[in-house]
Each structure stands twice: as C-alpha cells, then as structure tokens.
Amino acid sequence: MQEQTTQRDYWLCQLAGWGALACVGVLSSSSGDTQQMLRFALAKSFCMVTGLGLSHVWRLQLKRRAWVDRATGIPFGRIIAGLLVLAVLQTGCLLAADLAFRDGALLRDPSTGPVDYAMLFVLWFAIFAVWTLCYAVALARRRAQRAELEKLKLEVSVKDAELRALQFQVNPHFFFNSLNSIRALIYEDAPAAAHAVSQLAGMMRQRLQTDQTGTIPLGAEMAAVSAYLGIEKLRFDERLRAHIDIDPALAATPVPPMVVQTLVENAVKHGVERTVAPCEVRISARLGADGLVRVEICNQGRLAASSTSTRLGLSNAIQRLALQCGPQASCVLAEEGGWVRATVTLPQGAA
C-alpha cells in the first residue's frame, strides 16, 4: 500500500512538473501564424515528453545505484556526469524535434550560433539538476518519515512489553493474596470458603478477559474490587469496614486493569492485617475542577518508616498509569491525620 502511494505521488509530481514546463513552452510560442505556432507547440511538447522519459530513466538509475539514498555519502562526480549526459541527450532531442516539426528552423537560423546551443545545454543541465535535487529532498523526507514511524512502532512495542511484564507481576500478587485469604477460611467456615472460591473464579475470569485490553471502565474495576473486598470480609469479618463512594458519572472512565485493585490490596494488607481493632477502608472517585478524575483509597493506620515491604503494587500502579494514561496520570501515597491515602489521578478520557 505504501509503495502504491509512493508511485502515485511520483507520477503526479512528474506529470505536474513536466506538464507545467510544456504549458510555458506552448504559451511562449503563441506568436506568428497559426501553422508556425502549432509546429512550435508540437516541438515543445515533444521535448517535454522526452524530458519526462529521460528523468524517469534517470530515477531508475538513481534508485539502482542508490546515489541519493545512501548513508556513506553521495557520489557527486557520478551524478554530475549523469546530468551532463542527460543534458546532451535532451538537447539532441530538442534539435531532433526542431527538424521533425519545424523543418530545422532553429538550425537554419543564421542568428543561432554555438553560444546559443551551449545555453540550451546549460538550461537542460540546470533543469535536470533541479529535478535531481527535488527527488533527493523527497527521498530524504520519506526516509525521515519512515524512521519516525519505525521509532514509534518500537516505542509502542516496548510500551506493550513493559505493560505485560507489569501485569505478570500484579496478577500473581493478587492471586496468591486471595488464596491465602481463602486458606484461612477452609477450616473455620467451609461454606464461606466455597463462596470465596466462586468469587475468586469470577474475578480471575474477568482478569483473563481484561488482560487483552489496555484499559477497562472504572465501573468494571470497582466490580472486581467489591468482589475482592467480599473475599477479605469473610476473612477479617468485623475488622474490615469498607465504604465505596464512586460518582456514577465516572463509571465509564478508563483505567488500567488492576490499578485500583492493587491499591485496595495494599490498604488491606498494611491497614487491616496489622491491627486487631476494626479498620476502615474508604474508596471514592470524584471529578475535579481541573477535569481530572481522582480515585482515593484510604485506610486507617500509619506509614511504617522501617517497613520491609517492597511496595511492588504501588510501583506497578505508578508505572502503568504513566505508560497507559500519559503524563497527567499519577499515583501518590501520603499519610494524614491517622489515615494512609493513595490518590490516583488520571484524565477522564485516558486512552
């Protein structure tokens, strides 16, 4: 497809350029009687056709030898030699056209001398030189566009690889946490454990589907979060108090899969697990005056200064937001008034 477009553009430029020269030549011949004007126009048109043909053959030579499309340098000597040959051939075609259509009027004109023929040669040399320069510039632009396209493709491939690597880190993290929660229930409450397994199976099925997409609606992410909290509620009972307050208008906001889920897991792990007293987890989403959506995950507790946690979940959330939602997206963890608050900021129309 790209090659067809290139060929089409090439021939459009060829016909436009040589056609314009033919028009100028024909208009310059609009003097004298009709028969002479017609002969002059035919001679000029013939020269433009031969010029188009010679330039096309010259293009094939340039492409075959890669004289204007090489990184090792342009062989100016060979190009100039080629232009000299083109100028000689085109000047010969002009004289042949004069003989064929005007009975050699130019050659029989006593005022035409060697200097005039030399000027014709220089004129055609200049025309073909300008043609070659335009062709070289077009090649350089196309090469630059191709390089930019390849760079963008490489960046997309790297981005996709990074996202998949991050997902491979997040999914086992979530899965094993859930299994540990269910394991704690097996000997204490078998029906509750069976219910938790069903919830986990539904969540994993959803994750297998959403892993094929870059983002999912916030509403779908919150459905998985609610299921996760249901599993953890069976484990912690009254120790876990969850409150979800999501603006319904933001349900379609795209978010990377597992981002909110991972931060909720962290809130449970570092908040609820570390206390024997009831611990509250709050999840909210609001649209700010600046047009950015802010999702907050809060849990009662404090940030441990000497914690052995690697904070893998938080690190993955930050990286995935930057990769998939752009520079406006961010994730910040802070402590304020006995609450640990993770704030996810992202554009409402993030791709």
C-alpha positions as CSV (number, residue, x, y, z in Angstrom):
1,M,0.0,0.0,0.0
2,Q,2.8,2.4,0.9
3,E,4.6,1.5,-2.3
4,Q,1.5,2.2,-4.4
5,T,1.1,5.6,-2.7
6,T,4.7,6.5,-3.4
7,Q,4.4,5.6,-7.1
8,R,1.2,7.6,-7.4
9,D,2.7,10.6,-5.8
10,Y,5.8,10.3,-8.0
11,W,3.8,10.2,-11.2
12,L,1.6,13.1,-10.1
13,C,4.7,15.2,-9.5
14,Q,6.3,14.1,-12.8
15,L,3.2,14.9,-14.8
16,A,2.6,18.2,-13.0
17,G,6.2,19.4,-13.4
18,W,6.8,18.5,-17.0
19,G,3.2,19.5,-17.8
20,A,3.8,22.9,-16.4
21,L,7.0,23.3,-18.5
22,A,5.1,22.2,-21.6
23,C,2.4,24.8,-20.9
24,V,5.0,27.5,-20.5
25,G,6.6,26.4,-23.8
26,V,3.3,26.3,-25.7
27,L,2.3,29.8,-24.4
28,S,5.7,31.2,-25.4
29,S,5.0,30.0,-28.9
30,S,1.7,31.9,-29.3
31,S,3.0,34.4,-31.9
32,G,3.2,34.3,-35.6
33,D,0.8,32.5,-37.9
34,T,-1.2,29.5,-36.8
35,Q,0.8,26.9,-38.6
36,Q,4.1,28.1,-37.2
37,M,2.6,28.3,-33.7
38,L,1.3,24.8,-34.0
39,R,4.6,23.4,-35.1
40,F,6.4,25.2,-32.3
41,A,3.9,23.9,-29.8
42,L,4.4,20.3,-31.0
43,A,8.1,20.6,-30.8
44,K,8.0,22.0,-27.3
45,S,5.5,19.3,-26.2
46,F,7.8,16.6,-27.7
47,C,10.7,17.9,-25.7
48,M,8.7,17.8,-22.5
49,V,7.7,14.1,-23.2
50,T,11.3,13.2,-23.9
51,G,12.3,15.1,-20.7
52,L,9.8,13.1,-18.7
53,G,11.1,9.9,-20.2
54,L,14.8,10.7,-19.6
55,S,14.1,11.9,-16.0
56,H,12.2,8.6,-15.3
57,V,15.2,6.6,-16.7
58,W,17.5,8.8,-14.5
59,R,15.3,8.0,-11.5
60,L,15.7,4.2,-12.1
61,Q,19.5,4.7,-12.3
62,L,19.5,6.7,-9.1
63,K,17.4,4.0,-7.3
64,R,19.5,1.1,-8.7
65,R,22.8,2.7,-7.7
66,A,21.4,4.4,-4.5
67,W,23.3,7.5,-5.3
68,V,21.0,9.9,-3.4
69,D,19.8,7.4,-0.8
70,R,22.9,6.2,1.0
71,A,24.5,6.8,4.4
72,T,28.1,6.5,3.1
73,G,27.9,9.8,1.1
74,I,26.6,11.0,-2.2
75,P,28.9,10.4,-5.3
76,F,28.6,14.0,-6.7
77,G,31.1,13.2,-9.5
78,R,28.9,10.4,-10.9
79,I,25.7,12.4,-10.5
80,I,27.2,15.4,-12.4
81,A,28.4,13.1,-15.1
82,G,24.9,11.7,-15.4
83,L,23.4,15.2,-15.6
84,L,25.8,16.1,-18.4
85,V,24.7,13.0,-20.3
86,L,21.0,13.9,-19.7
87,A,21.6,17.5,-20.9
88,V,23.3,16.3,-24.1
89,L,20.5,13.8,-24.9
90,Q,17.8,16.3,-24.2
91,T,19.5,19.0,-26.3
92,G,19.7,16.4,-29.1
93,C,16.0,15.6,-28.6
94,L,15.2,19.4,-28.9
95,L,17.2,19.7,-32.1
96,A,15.5,16.5,-33.5
97,A,12.1,18.0,-32.6
98,D,13.1,21.2,-34.4
99,L,14.0,19.1,-37.5
100,A,10.8,17.0,-37.3
101,F,8.2,19.7,-36.6
102,R,9.8,22.9,-37.8
103,D,11.9,21.7,-40.7
104,G,15.1,22.7,-38.8
105,A,14.1,26.3,-38.4
106,L,16.4,26.7,-35.4
107,L,19.4,25.1,-37.2
108,R,18.8,27.2,-40.3
109,D,18.5,30.5,-38.4
110,P,21.7,32.5,-39.1
111,S,21.5,34.3,-35.8
112,T,21.8,31.0,-33.9
113,G,25.4,30.2,-33.0
114,P,27.4,27.8,-30.8
115,V,26.8,30.0,-27.8
116,D,23.0,29.5,-28.2
117,Y,23.4,25.8,-28.3
118,A,25.6,25.9,-25.3
119,M,23.0,27.9,-23.5
120,L,20.4,25.3,-24.4
121,F,22.7,22.6,-23.0
122,V,23.2,24.6,-19.7
123,L,19.4,25.2,-19.5
124,W,18.7,21.5,-19.7
125,F,21.5,20.7,-17.3
126,A,20.0,23.1,-14.8
127,I,16.5,21.6,-15.2
128,F,17.7,18.1,-14.6
129,A,19.8,19.2,-11.7
130,V,16.8,20.9,-10.1
131,W,14.8,17.7,-10.8
132,T,17.5,15.6,-9.1
133,L,17.6,17.9,-6.1
134,C,13.8,17.7,-5.7
135,Y,14.0,14.0,-5.9
136,A,16.7,13.8,-3.3
137,V,14.7,16.0,-0.9
138,A,11.6,13.9,-1.4
139,L,13.6,10.7,-0.7
140,A,15.2,12.3,2.4
141,R,11.7,13.3,3.7
142,R,10.3,9.9,3.1
143,R,13.3,8.3,4.8
144,A,12.8,10.6,7.8
145,Q,9.1,9.7,8.0
146,R,9.9,6.0,7.7
147,A,12.5,6.3,10.5
148,E,10.0,8.2,12.7
149,L,7.3,5.5,12.0
150,E,9.7,2.8,12.9
151,K,10.7,4.7,16.1
152,L,7.0,5.0,17.1
153,K,6.4,1.3,16.4
154,L,9.4,0.4,18.5
155,E,8.2,2.6,21.3
156,V,4.7,1.0,21.2
157,S,6.3,-2.5,21.3
158,V,8.5,-1.5,24.3
159,K,5.5,0.0,26.0
160,D,3.4,-3.1,25.4
161,A,6.2,-5.3,26.7
162,E,6.6,-3.2,29.8
163,L,2.8,-3.3,30.4
164,R,2.7,-7.1,30.0
165,A,5.7,-7.5,32.4
166,L,3.9,-5.4,35.0
167,Q,0.7,-7.3,34.6
168,F,2.6,-10.6,35.1
169,Q,3.9,-9.2,38.4
170,V,0.5,-7.9,39.5
171,N,-1.7,-10.9,38.7
172,P,0.2,-13.5,40.8
173,H,0.4,-10.9,43.6
174,F,-3.4,-10.6,43.6
175,F,-4.0,-14.4,43.1
176,F,-1.8,-15.6,45.9
177,N,-3.2,-13.0,48.3
178,S,-6.7,-14.2,47.6
179,L,-5.6,-17.9,48.0
180,N,-4.1,-17.1,51.4
181,S,-7.4,-15.5,52.4
182,I,-9.4,-18.5,51.3
183,R,-6.9,-20.9,53.0
184,A,-7.6,-19.2,56.3
185,L,-11.3,-19.9,55.9
186,I,-11.2,-23.5,54.9
187,Y,-11.0,-25.0,58.5
188,E,-13.1,-22.2,60.1
189,D,-16.0,-21.8,57.7
190,A,-16.2,-24.2,54.7
191,P,-19.3,-22.7,53.1
192,A,-17.7,-19.2,53.3
193,A,-14.6,-20.6,51.7
194,A,-16.6,-22.2,48.9
195,H,-18.3,-18.9,48.3
196,A,-14.9,-17.1,48.3
197,V,-13.6,-19.6,45.7
198,S,-16.6,-18.8,43.5
199,Q,-15.9,-15.1,43.8
200,L,-12.2,-15.7,43.1
201,A,-13.0,-17.8,40.0
202,G,-15.3,-15.0,38.7
203,M,-12.6,-12.4,39.3
204,M,-9.9,-14.5,37.5
205,R,-12.2,-15.0,34.6
206,Q,-12.7,-11.3,34.3
207,R,-9.0,-10.7,34.6
208,L,-8.2,-13.1,31.8
209,Q,-10.6,-11.1,29.6
210,T,-9.4,-7.6,30.6
211,D,-5.7,-8.6,30.1
212,Q,-6.4,-8.5,26.4
213,T,-7.2,-4.7,26.6
214,G,-5.2,-1.7,27.6
215,T,-7.8,-0.2,29.9
216,I,-11.2,-1.1,31.4
217,P,-14.1,1.1,32.7
218,L,-13.8,2.2,36.3
219,G,-17.2,0.6,36.9
220,A,-15.8,-2.8,35.9
221,E,-12.7,-2.3,38.0
222,M,-14.8,-1.4,41.0
223,A,-16.9,-4.6,40.5
224,A,-13.8,-6.6,40.8
225,V,-12.7,-4.6,43.9
226,S,-16.1,-5.2,45.5
227,A,-15.7,-9.0,44.9
228,Y,-12.2,-8.8,46.4
229,L,-13.4,-7.0,49.5
230,G,-16.1,-9.6,49.8
231,I,-13.5,-12.3,50.0
232,E,-11.5,-10.3,52.5
233,K,-14.6,-9.6,54.5
234,L,-15.1,-13.3,55.0
235,R,-11.6,-13.5,56.4
236,F,-11.4,-10.4,58.6
237,D,-15.1,-10.2,59.5
238,E,-15.8,-7.1,61.6
239,R,-12.1,-6.0,61.4
240,L,-12.7,-4.8,57.8
241,R,-15.1,-2.0,57.3
242,A,-15.3,-1.0,53.6
243,H,-17.1,2.1,52.2
244,I,-17.3,2.7,48.4
245,D,-18.4,6.1,47.1
246,I,-18.0,6.3,43.3
247,D,-19.7,9.0,41.3
248,P,-21.9,7.1,38.8
249,A,-21.0,9.6,36.1
250,L,-17.4,8.3,36.2
251,A,-18.2,4.6,35.7
252,A,-17.0,4.7,32.1
253,T,-13.7,6.4,32.9
254,P,-10.9,4.1,31.5
255,V,-8.3,2.9,34.0
256,P,-5.5,0.3,33.6
257,P,-6.7,-3.1,34.9
258,M,-5.8,-4.0,38.5
259,V,-4.6,-0.5,39.4
260,V,-7.3,0.3,41.9
261,Q,-7.5,-3.4,42.9
262,T,-3.8,-3.4,43.8
263,L,-4.0,-0.3,45.9
264,V,-7.0,-1.7,47.8
265,E,-5.0,-4.8,48.4
266,N,-2.2,-2.7,49.9
267,A,-4.8,-0.9,52.1
268,V,-6.0,-4.2,53.4
269,K,-2.5,-5.7,53.9
270,H,-0.9,-2.7,55.6
271,G,-4.0,-1.5,57.4
272,V,-6.4,-4.3,58.3
273,E,-3.9,-7.1,58.7
274,R,-1.7,-5.0,61.2
275,T,-4.4,-4.3,63.7
276,V,-6.8,-6.3,65.8
277,A,-9.2,-3.4,66.1
278,P,-11.7,-2.6,63.3
279,C,-10.0,-0.8,60.4
280,E,-11.9,1.2,57.8
281,V,-11.1,1.3,54.1
282,R,-12.6,4.0,52.0
283,I,-12.7,4.2,48.2
284,S,-14.0,7.2,46.4
285,A,-13.9,8.8,42.9
286,R,-14.6,12.4,42.0
287,L,-14.1,14.7,39.0
288,G,-12.0,17.7,40.0
289,A,-12.5,21.3,38.7
290,D,-9.3,20.8,36.5
291,G,-11.1,18.0,34.6
292,L,-9.0,15.2,36.2
293,V,-10.5,12.2,37.9
294,R,-9.2,11.4,41.3
295,V,-9.7,8.0,42.9
296,E,-8.8,7.8,46.5
297,I,-8.1,4.6,48.5
298,C,-7.8,5.4,52.2
299,N,-7.2,3.1,55.2
300,Q,-6.8,3.8,58.9
301,G,-3.2,3.5,60.0
302,R,0.3,4.9,59.5
303,L,3.1,4.6,57.0
304,A,5.8,2.4,58.5
305,A,9.1,4.2,58.2
306,S,11.1,1.0,58.5
307,S,8.8,-1.3,56.6
308,T,10.3,-4.3,54.8
309,S,7.7,-4.0,52.1
310,T,9.0,-3.6,48.5
311,R,5.9,-1.6,47.6
312,L,5.7,-3.5,44.4
313,G,2.0,-2.8,44.0
314,L,2.4,0.9,44.3
315,S,5.4,0.9,42.0
316,N,3.5,-1.0,39.3
317,A,0.5,1.3,39.7
318,I,2.7,4.4,39.1
319,Q,4.4,2.8,36.0
320,R,1.3,1.5,34.4
321,L,-0.6,4.8,34.9
322,A,2.3,6.7,33.2
323,L,2.5,4.2,30.3
324,Q,-1.2,3.9,29.6
325,C,-2.7,7.3,30.7
326,G,0.0,9.8,29.9
327,P,1.9,12.4,31.9
328,Q,-1.2,13.8,33.6
329,A,-1.8,10.5,35.4
330,S,-0.1,9.9,38.7
331,C,-0.4,7.9,42.0
332,V,0.6,9.5,45.3
333,L,0.8,7.8,48.7
334,A,0.6,10.0,51.8
335,E,-0.3,9.9,55.5
336,E,-2.6,12.5,57.1
337,G,-4.5,12.5,60.4
338,G,-4.2,8.8,61.1
339,W,-5.1,7.8,57.5
340,V,-3.0,6.5,54.7
341,R,-4.2,7.9,51.4
342,A,-3.4,6.6,47.9
343,T,-4.6,9.1,45.3
344,V,-4.8,8.0,41.6
345,T,-5.2,11.0,39.2
346,L,-6.0,10.4,35.6
347,P,-7.6,12.2,32.6
348,Q,-11.3,11.4,32.2
349,G,-10.7,10.4,28.6
350,A,-7.5,8.5,29.1
351,A,-6.8,6.1,26.3
